[in-house]
Amino acid sequence: MINFDFNYFLEMKKQLFIFYILSFIIYNLSFTLHPYHVGSVEFNYNSKSRTFEVTGRFFMDDLENALNKKYGKSVHFLDPKYKAEINKELENYAAEYLKLKADNQFVKVNYVGFEEDHESVNIYLESEPLSVPKKVETAVSFLYNLYDDQMNIIHIVINGQRKSEKLNYPDRYLYQQF
């Protein structure tokens, strides 16, 4: 005959329940709190369209907070009623915090749109057409209006040649020769 200790069973069940609750809290905090403020921007030259296709990727909460601080309004990425307002704010924000020069000439960069990707946001931009550049200069200061520990990783890709650099606040300029 098996001797069953009911009190031991209840204590184990209680500990297992606490373990699951703590695991759930830690898991959710890992997506909402992040110790680093980092984003990335890729400038990819498309030889067919002769444009730079620009993609920025940032944590959703960081970008939302930066927009709210910059424009004094409260918008939320996950709420569809703010989509038009977020598009307008991102267009203005990108125009102010992202600049591109190719072969010593400023290149107009147009806002295309954004999409949410789990806990991050992808921002899409495209330059006006230009010849394959030999020298590319960027000025990227996304989220610098919010965090003084922001790090932006910049990738420039031309004809399959990729050059990457990390820019820490307050550094915003990157020069690359191809």
trRosetta pair geometry for C-beta under 8 A, 3 or more apart (Angstrom, degrees):
i j d omega theta_ij theta_ji phi_ij phi_ji
4 9 7.3 9 178 -36 93 131
5 8 3.9 50 103 12 116 117
5 9 6.6 165 95 -16 63 84
6 9 5.4 -54 -152 35 36 117
6 10 6.5 36 153 -18 68 103
7 10 5.7 -52 -149 36 33 110
7 11 6.4 33 153 -19 65 106
8 11 5.7 -55 -148 37 31 112
8 12 6.4 30 155 -17 65 107
9 12 5.9 -56 -147 37 28 109
9 13 6.3 29 154 -20 64 108
10 13 5.6 -55 -146 37 31 113
10 14 6.3 35 154 -22 65 106
11 14 5.6 -52 -148 34 31 114
11 15 6.5 29 154 -16 64 106
12 15 5.8 -54 -146 38 32 110
12 16 6.2 33 154 -20 65 107
13 16 5.7 -54 -146 37 29 113
13 17 6.4 34 153 -22 63 106
14 17 5.7 -54 -150 34 29 113
14 18 6.6 28 153 -17 63 105
15 18 5.7 -52 -148 37 33 111
15 19 6.3 38 151 -22 64 105
16 19 5.5 -51 -148 34 32 116
16 20 6.5 32 154 -18 64 104
17 20 5.9 -55 -150 36 31 110
17 21 6.4 30 153 -18 64 106
18 21 5.7 -54 -146 37 32 111
18 22 6.2 29 157 -15 66 108
19 22 6.0 -58 -145 40 27 108
19 23 6.2 29 155 -20 64 109
20 23 5.6 -54 -144 37 29 113
20 24 6.3 33 156 -21 64 106
21 24 5.7 -55 -151 35 29 113
21 25 6.5 27 153 -17 64 106
22 25 5.7 -54 -147 37 33 111
22 26 6.2 29 157 -16 67 108
23 26 5.9 -56 -144 40 28 108
23 27 6.1 32 156 -22 64 109
24 27 5.8 -54 -145 35 27 113
24 28 6.4 20 159 -12 62 108
25 28 6.1 -61 -149 40 28 105
25 29 6.2 25 156 -18 65 110
26 29 5.8 -56 -143 39 30 110
26 30 6.5 39 155 -30 63 102
27 30 5.9 -53 -157 23 28 114
27 31 7.6 13 152 -8 59 102
28 31 6.2 -63 -161 36 39 103
28 32 6.4 10 154 0 73 114
29 32 5.9 -71 -137 50 37 96
29 33 5.1 -16 -177 27 81 112
30 33 7.4 -53 -100 58 16 75
30 34 7.9 59 -175 -85 47 75
31 118 7.9 -101 -148 161 121 101
31 119 5.1 -154 -169 -74 92 145
32 61 6.8 86 -156 -42 64 153
32 119 7.7 -135 -79 -131 43 127
34 37 7.9 133 98 -75 101 46
34 59 6.2 -145 35 -106 143 156
36 149 7.9 -117 -147 129 55 112
36 151 7.1 -37 179 31 104 119
37 59 7.7 -102 -135 24 58 129
37 62 6.0 143 -139 -122 91 142
37 143 6.4 -161 170 142 114 142
37 146 7.9 -158 -155 99 146 103
37 147 4.3 -84 144 139 173 171
37 149 5.5 112 36 91 117 84
37 150 4.6 -70 119 -100 117 60
37 151 6.7 130 90 17 66 71
38 59 7.8 79 61 -21 59 107
38 150 7.5 156 -87 -162 33 57
38 151 4.7 -18 -107 71 81 97
38 152 7.4 162 -159 -86 56 33
38 153 6.9 27 -175 -13 102 101
39 56 6.5 14 165 -176 120 91
39 57 6.3 176 -163 87 76 53
39 58 4.0 -12 -114 -97 121 83
39 59 7.3 -113 -82 2 85 70
39 62 7.4 -145 -60 97 110 143
39 142 5.6 -72 76 96 156 128
39 143 6.2 140 -10 4 136 135
39 150 7.3 -7 10 -169 101 102
39 151 7.7 166 27 90 58 53
39 152 5.1 -17 70 -113 88 79
39 153 7.4 -161 98 25 41 73
40 56 7.1 173 92 -150 48 50
40 57 5.0 1 56 51 91 99
40 152 6.8 150 -99 -166 29 64
40 153 4.4 -24 -108 66 88 96
40 154 7.5 178 -157 -77 62 29
40 155 6.9 24 -179 -5 106 104
41 54 6.6 -2 -175 -171 94 96
41 55 7.2 173 -150 88 50 45
41 56 4.6 -12 -102 -101 85 81
41 57 7.7 -174 -76 18 42 64
41 98 7.0 -174 -143 -119 156 123
41 138 7.6 177 103 174 131 150
41 140 5.3 -158 32 -130 154 153
41 142 7.0 141 -52 3 125 136
41 152 6.2 9 3 179 104 114
41 153 7.6 168 25 83 59 51
41 154 5.4 -12 66 -113 93 71
41 155 7.3 -170 95 30 47 71
42 54 6.9 171 86 -148 53 48
42 55 5.0 0 52 55 99 91
42 56 8.0 -172 20 -75 62 38
42 154 7.8 155 -89 -164 37 46
42 155 4.2 -13 -114 67 81 111
42 156 7.8 177 -159 -77 55 28
42 157 6.7 10 -175 0 100 111
43 52 4.9 -16 -168 -168 89 126
43 53 8.0 146 -159 71 40 41
43 54 5.4 -9 -103 -102 65 86
43 100 6.8 148 -121 -116 140 126
43 136 6.9 172 106 177 147 145
43 138 6.5 -155 -29 -78 147 136
43 154 7.5 10 0 -174 102 91
43 155 6.9 -176 29 94 62 59
43 156 4.8 -7 65 -114 108 70
43 157 7.0 175 91 26 56 67
44 52 6.7 133 64 -160 37 65
44 53 4.9 -28 68 62 97 91
44 54 7.5 176 22 -81 71 36
44 55 7.4 11 4 7 113 100
44 155 7.8 9 -64 112 81 104
44 157 4.5 -1 -118 60 71 116
45 51 7.6 -174 -145 102 56 27
45 52 5.4 -38 -90 -96 61 70
45 53 8.0 165 -97 16 12 72
45 132 6.7 96 161 -128 148 72
45 133 7.3 -152 -95 26 146 92
45 157 6.5 -151 21 98 74 64
45 158 4.4 31 27 -110 136 73
45 159 7.1 -20 80 -26 121 58
46 49 4.6 23 102 38 122 98
46 50 7.2 -66 90 -15 73 15
46 51 5.6 -1 49 60 104 70
46 52 7.5 157 8 -110 78 18
46 53 5.4 56 -27 -16 118 110
47 50 6.8 23 -160 -81 32 56
47 132 6.8 5 -111 -82 92 110
47 159 6.7 63 -58 -87 128 74
49 53 7.8 76 60 -52 137 101
49 126 7.9 -44 128 -164 145 125
49 129 6.9 -125 151 -100 67 94
50 129 4.3 46 98 -153 109 93
50 130 6.2 -176 159 52 94 35
50 131 7.1 -21 -157 -90 116 27
50 132 7.9 -94 -134 -54 81 62
51 126 5.3 28 151 -178 139 94
51 127 4.9 176 -164 66 82 78
51 128 6.9 -146 -117 120 100 11
51 129 5.5 -65 -68 -91 83 54
51 130 7.3 95 -105 20 45 77
52 100 6.5 -149 53 -166 158 161
52 102 7.9 -174 -36 -59 128 132
52 107 7.1 80 14 126 126 150
52 109 7.3 -45 76 -108 115 102
52 126 7.0 167 84 -154 56 48
52 127 4.0 51 40 3 92 127
52 130 7.8 -2 -18 37 90 116
53 124 7.6 -25 -174 -158 85 90
53 125 7.9 150 -166 84 41 52
53 126 5.7 -14 -110 -107 59 84
54 98 7.4 127 166 166 153 146
54 100 7.7 -125 -73 -57 141 143
54 109 6.3 12 7 -155 150 127
54 124 7.1 137 83 -161 64 42
54 125 4.0 -19 67 67 116 97
54 126 6.7 -166 19 -78 84 32
54 127 7.1 91 -23 -34 111 85
55 122 6.0 -20 -166 -166 99 100
55 123 7.1 147 -159 74 46 53
55 124 5.9 -11 -104 -102 72 66
55 125 7.8 -168 -70 28 31 71
56 94 7.5 -162 4 -110 147 109
56 98 7.4 -110 -61 -78 137 148
56 122 7.1 149 79 -159 51 48
56 123 4.1 -8 57 54 104 107
56 125 7.5 39 -8 1 101 108
56 142 6.3 140 -159 -63 141 166
57 117 7.7 -38 -138 48 104 136
57 120 5.6 22 -176 165 89 134
57 121 7.3 172 -146 82 49 44
57 122 5.4 -15 -98 -102 80 70
57 123 7.6 -160 -69 19 35 74
58 62 5.7 -115 166 80 104 114
58 63 4.4 110 103 -55 130 115
58 120 6.4 160 83 -156 30 88
58 121 5.7 -19 63 56 81 90
58 123 7.4 16 11 -8 105 111
58 142 6.4 -124 -75 146 139 134
58 143 6.6 165 -141 -44 137 129
59 62 4.2 75 72 9 100 111
59 63 6.8 175 81 -8 50 87
59 119 6.3 -17 -146 141 78 93
59 120 5.7 -65 -106 -104 35 74
59 121 7.8 31 124 12 13 83
60 63 6.1 -62 -146 40 27 105
60 64 6.0 27 158 -20 65 111
60 77 5.3 -109 -161 39 109 155
60 78 7.8 54 175 -41 145 93
60 116 6.6 40 -102 -136 128 95
60 119 5.5 -128 13 179 112 47
60 120 5.8 -153 -36 -116 81 15
60 121 5.1 112 -98 -32 71 96
61 64 5.6 -54 -142 39 30 114
61 65 6.2 30 158 -18 65 108
61 119 7.6 -25 -9 -172 93 90
62 65 5.9 -59 -150 38 27 108
62 66 6.3 27 153 -20 64 108
62 143 5.7 4 158 -121 113 136
62 146 6.8 159 -169 94 78 150
62 147 7.2 -32 -149 -20 112 133
63 66 5.6 -52 -145 35 33 113
63 67 6.4 32 156 -17 65 104
63 77 7.6 58 86 -56 110 134
63 121 5.2 -88 47 39 157 136
63 142 7.9 -18 -106 177 91 111
63 143 7.0 -78 -89 -78 58 105
64 67 6.0 -56 -150 37 29 109
64 68 6.3 27 154 -17 64 109
64 75 6.8 -139 -148 88 84 78
64 76 6.5 35 -146 -120 135 44
64 77 5.6 -104 -79 -19 115 101
65 68 5.6 -55 -143 39 31 112
65 69 6.2 30 158 -18 66 107
65 146 5.8 103 112 -139 102 147
66 69 5.9 -56 -146 38 28 109
66 70 6.1 26 157 -19 64 112
66 93 7.4 96 124 -146 110 141
66 142 7.6 60 156 179 171 69
66 143 5.0 -100 -80 -111 147 64
66 145 5.9 106 -153 70 93 100
66 146 4.3 -97 -94 -28 82 135
67 70 5.7 -58 -141 39 28 110
67 71 6.0 -14 174 17 66 114
67 73 7.9 -45 139 66 87 89
67 75 6.0 -48 114 49 130 118
67 86 7.1 20 -179 -131 168 74
67 89 4.9 72 -154 146 117 139
67 90 7.3 -38 -98 -68 130 66
67 93 6.3 -70 -100 -63 84 149
68 71 6.9 -74 -132 54 18 83
68 72 7.6 71 175 -102 52 6
68 73 6.3 -114 -131 80 62 48
68 74 5.5 33 -129 -107 117 50
68 75 6.5 -158 -77 29 84 72
69 72 7.8 16 -175 -68 21 46
69 145 6.3 175 100 129 122 106
69 146 5.7 143 34 -93 152 93
70 89 7.5 131 83 -167 119 107
70 93 6.4 99 92 -102 168 104
70 145 5.6 61 -80 114 99 157
71 89 5.5 -83 -25 -125 157 116
71 92 7.9 96 -81 80 121 138
73 85 7.3 -104 120 171 151 135
73 89 7.8 -130 55 -83 124 140
75 79 7.9 -150 -176 58 60 111
75 82 4.3 142 -156 -167 90 137
75 85 5.5 -156 -105 105 131 118
75 86 5.2 164 160 -75 144 86
75 89 6.6 -163 11 11 158 156
76 79 4.2 56 84 12 110 114
76 82 5.6 137 49 10 59 154
77 82 7.4 -91 -85 84 21 126
77 86 6.5 103 -102 -119 63 158
77 116 5.5 133 157 -89 119 121
77 121 6.1 -118 -125 -83 152 125
78 116 6.8 100 -87 -122 66 166
79 82 5.1 65 86 6 97 108
80 83 5.6 -14 -164 -27 54 116
82 85 5.1 -68 -163 53 67 111
82 86 5.2 71 137 -30 92 104
83 86 5.8 -57 -143 37 26 110
83 87 6.4 30 157 -22 63 105
84 87 5.7 -52 -151 32 30 114
84 88 6.7 28 153 -15 63 104
85 88 5.8 -55 -151 37 33 110
85 89 6.2 30 153 -16 67 109
86 89 5.7 -57 -143 42 32 110
86 90 6.0 31 158 -19 68 108
86 114 7.0 -87 134 48 113 141
87 90 5.9 -55 -142 39 26 108
87 91 6.3 31 156 -23 62 106
87 111 7.7 139 -174 140 75 132
87 113 6.7 -26 -123 -127 107 67
87 114 7.0 -156 -98 17 69 103
88 91 5.7 -53 -150 32 29 114
88 92 6.6 22 155 -10 63 107
89 92 5.9 -60 -150 42 31 107
89 93 5.9 32 153 -22 68 112
90 93 5.4 -53 -135 40 32 114
90 94 6.0 32 163 -19 67 106
90 111 6.4 140 115 -149 89 138
90 114 5.7 -96 -152 -36 177 133
90 123 6.0 -159 -172 -126 127 120
91 94 6.2 -55 -145 37 23 107
91 95 6.5 24 154 -20 59 109
91 111 3.9 -135 -114 31 78 164
92 95 5.7 -56 -149 35 31 113
92 96 6.5 21 156 -13 65 109
93 96 6.0 -66 -154 40 29 105
93 97 5.9 -16 166 15 68 118
93 142 7.8 70 152 -122 107 82
94 97 6.5 -74 -125 55 25 85
94 98 5.0 -27 -168 28 69 122
94 109 7.3 -111 147 112 110 116
94 111 5.4 135 56 -87 142 105
94 123 6.5 -177 -80 162 128 140
94 125 6.0 -179 174 -74 148 136
95 98 7.5 -41 -81 51 10 81
95 109 7.9 -178 -104 77 59 91
95 111 7.3 -67 -46 -37 89 113
97 140 6.9 48 151 -159 79 48
97 141 4.8 -117 -153 70 89 77
97 142 5.1 116 137 -77 135 54
97 144 7.2 172 -138 27 118 102
97 145 7.7 -96 -86 -15 132 110
98 109 6.5 -78 115 82 108 153
98 125 7.1 170 103 10 150 169
98 138 7.6 -27 -160 -168 74 97
98 139 7.1 159 -152 87 29 67
98 140 5.5 17 -112 -110 76 73
98 141 7.9 -155 -66 30 50 60
98 142 6.9 16 -59 -52 98 97
99 106 7.1 -52 -172 -137 101 99
99 109 7.7 -174 -132 12 30 127
99 138 6.9 151 82 -161 61 49
99 139 4.0 12 48 48 106 108
99 140 7.9 -146 33 -61 61 49
100 106 7.3 106 84 -159 55 58
100 107 4.6 -50 103 59 104 107
100 109 5.4 96 16 -47 124 125
100 127 6.2 -85 86 -97 154 125
100 136 7.4 -30 -161 -164 88 90
100 137 7.4 143 -161 83 41 59
100 138 5.7 -10 -104 -107 66 74
100 139 7.9 -136 -59 26 35 71
101 104 6.4 3 168 -133 120 15
101 105 6.2 157 -158 73 80 30
101 106 5.4 -47 -98 -92 81 45
101 107 6.4 161 -113 0 24 87
101 136 7.2 150 84 -160 60 43
101 137 4.0 -3 59 59 108 106
101 138 7.7 -156 27 -70 71 34
102 105 6.1 -30 67 61 65 85
102 107 5.2 44 5 -44 103 131
102 130 5.5 107 73 137 152 157
102 133 3.6 -109 -165 -89 105 146
102 135 7.1 143 -163 83 45 60
102 136 5.7 -11 -107 -106 72 71
102 137 7.8 -157 -70 26 31 72
103 131 7.9 -2 3 72 148 101
103 133 5.0 -146 -27 -139 92 91
103 134 6.0 67 -87 39 99 81
103 135 5.4 113 -90 49 47 90
104 135 6.9 33 -33 82 71 130
104 137 8.0 59 -89 4 39 129
107 127 4.9 3 150 -155 121 125
107 128 6.2 -154 -171 43 80 90
107 130 6.0 -62 -118 -37 123 149
108 127 6.7 130 83 -157 51 66
108 128 4.6 51 59 -18 98 118
109 125 5.0 34 168 160 104 128
109 126 7.2 168 -156 85 67 22
109 127 5.1 -39 -99 -93 71 69
109 128 7.9 -107 -74 -8 34 71
110 125 6.3 164 82 -161 40 78
110 126 5.6 -22 60 64 92 74
110 127 7.5 149 13 -108 76 17
110 128 7.5 92 -16 -56 105 70
111 123 7.8 -53 -141 -179 89 100
111 124 7.8 98 -169 89 54 58
111 125 5.6 -44 -104 -105 41 88
112 124 4.1 -59 68 111 118 100
112 125 5.8 -177 1 -101 91 25
112 126 5.6 66 -52 -6 123 99
113 123 7.9 -162 107 -151 32 52
113 124 5.4 3 59 52 65 110
114 121 5.7 2 -175 178 120 104
114 122 6.4 161 -156 85 65 53
114 123 5.0 -23 -100 -103 95 62
114 124 6.8 -176 -84 13 40 79
115 121 7.3 167 84 -156 35 63
115 122 5.2 -6 57 56 83 102
115 124 7.8 33 0 -16 92 113
116 120 7.7 152 -161 89 54 42
116 121 5.7 -36 -105 -104 57 74
116 122 8.0 -170 -86 20 10 76
117 120 5.0 -23 72 73 94 88
117 121 7.0 156 22 -102 81 21
117 122 5.6 52 -10 -17 126 104
127 130 6.7 -39 129 3 127 114
130 133 6.6 17 125 -50 125 98
132 158 6.6 118 -162 -170 91 116
132 159 6.9 36 -147 -41 132 114
133 136 5.4 106 105 -69 138 84
133 158 6.9 -109 60 -110 79 150
133 178 6.8 89 103 38 70 126
134 177 6.6 -1 155 -158 75 71
134 178 5.6 -143 -150 64 41 80
135 175 7.1 -12 -171 -167 95 89
135 176 7.3 165 -153 87 51 47
135 177 5.5 -20 -102 -106 75 65
135 178 7.3 -161 -70 19 30 78
136 156 5.3 165 90 -158 149 149
136 158 7.3 179 -31 -39 138 133
136 175 7.5 161 86 -152 51 43
136 176 5.1 -9 59 60 95 95
136 178 6.9 41 -5 -14 104 114
137 173 6.9 -15 -170 -163 94 92
137 174 7.1 164 -153 85 49 52
137 175 5.1 -9 -104 -102 83 74
137 176 7.9 178 -78 23 41 63
138 154 6.0 179 78 -160 148 146
138 156 7.1 -163 -22 -73 130 118
138 173 7.2 160 85 -149 52 45
138 174 4.8 -3 54 54 96 99
139 172 5.1 39 -162 137 73 106
139 173 5.5 -16 -99 -93 76 69
139 174 8.0 -177 -77 20 34 70
140 152 5.3 -140 119 125 120 155
140 154 5.8 163 24 -87 147 121
140 167 6.5 137 72 50 101 155
140 172 5.9 -165 63 -162 42 78
140 174 7.3 -3 16 5 104 114
141 144 4.1 -45 177 7 92 138
141 145 7.9 86 136 -28 102 77
141 152 7.7 -139 -110 -4 22 150
141 169 8.0 86 -145 -111 83 79
141 170 7.9 8 -126 -164 114 63
141 172 4.3 -22 -67 -116 95 131
142 150 7.5 -153 96 172 62 143
142 152 6.0 113 49 -95 96 136
143 146 5.2 -58 -166 43 69 109
143 147 5.6 0 151 28 101 104
143 150 4.6 166 103 -122 107 146
143 152 7.6 157 41 -66 106 106
144 147 7.2 -83 -120 63 28 62
144 148 7.8 59 -156 -99 65 46
144 150 5.6 -126 -84 50 55 144
144 169 5.4 154 -121 -115 91 107
144 170 6.8 86 -149 -129 129 65
144 172 7.1 -42 -47 -82 156 117
146 150 7.3 90 70 -58 82 129
147 150 4.2 119 84 -49 108 92
147 169 6.8 -157 110 -33 74 155
148 169 5.3 -160 -163 118 43 148
148 170 7.8 -23 -146 -64 79 82
149 168 7.8 -32 -163 -162 47 95
149 169 6.4 -110 -93 35 7 126
150 168 7.6 153 90 -155 50 50
150 169 4.7 83 51 -43 81 118
151 166 6.0 -8 -173 -173 108 101
151 167 7.0 156 -158 81 56 48
151 168 5.1 -21 -104 -101 83 69
151 169 7.4 -94 -68 -9 46 77
152 166 7.6 154 82 -159 41 53
152 167 4.9 -15 64 62 89 102
153 164 6.5 6 178 -172 94 108
153 165 7.5 175 -154 89 56 36
153 166 5.3 -26 -103 -104 74 71
153 167 7.6 -179 -86 21 25 72
154 164 6.7 165 87 -151 51 58
154 165 5.3 -12 59 61 98 83
154 166 7.7 172 18 -93 74 21
154 167 6.0 39 -11 -8 114 114
154 174 5.1 -156 81 -6 155 166
155 162 6.1 -19 -166 -162 101 100
155 163 7.4 152 -155 80 52 42
155 164 4.8 -17 -101 -99 73 91
156 162 7.4 152 79 -152 45 50
156 163 5.1 -15 60 61 95 92
156 164 7.6 -180 20 -79 64 43
156 174 7.5 -176 -28 122 125 128
156 176 5.1 180 59 42 149 156
157 160 7.1 -3 -174 -121 97 11
157 161 7.0 162 -151 78 56 43
157 162 4.8 -13 -100 -98 88 76
157 163 7.9 178 -78 22 44 60
158 161 5.7 -21 69 58 70 94
158 178 4.9 -9 67 -129 141 164
159 178 7.5 128 32 176 108 132
161 178 6.1 142 83 -139 138 103
163 176 4.7 148 90 -141 151 142
163 178 7.7 -135 -10 -82 132 88
165 174 5.1 164 63 -130 141 126
165 176 7.7 -158 -16 -66 126 111
167 171 4.6 -139 -160 104 84 100
167 172 6.2 89 175 -106 143 27
167 173 7.8 148 -121 42 133 28
167 174 6.4 -98 -63 -55 123 109
168 171 5.7 54 60 31 56 111
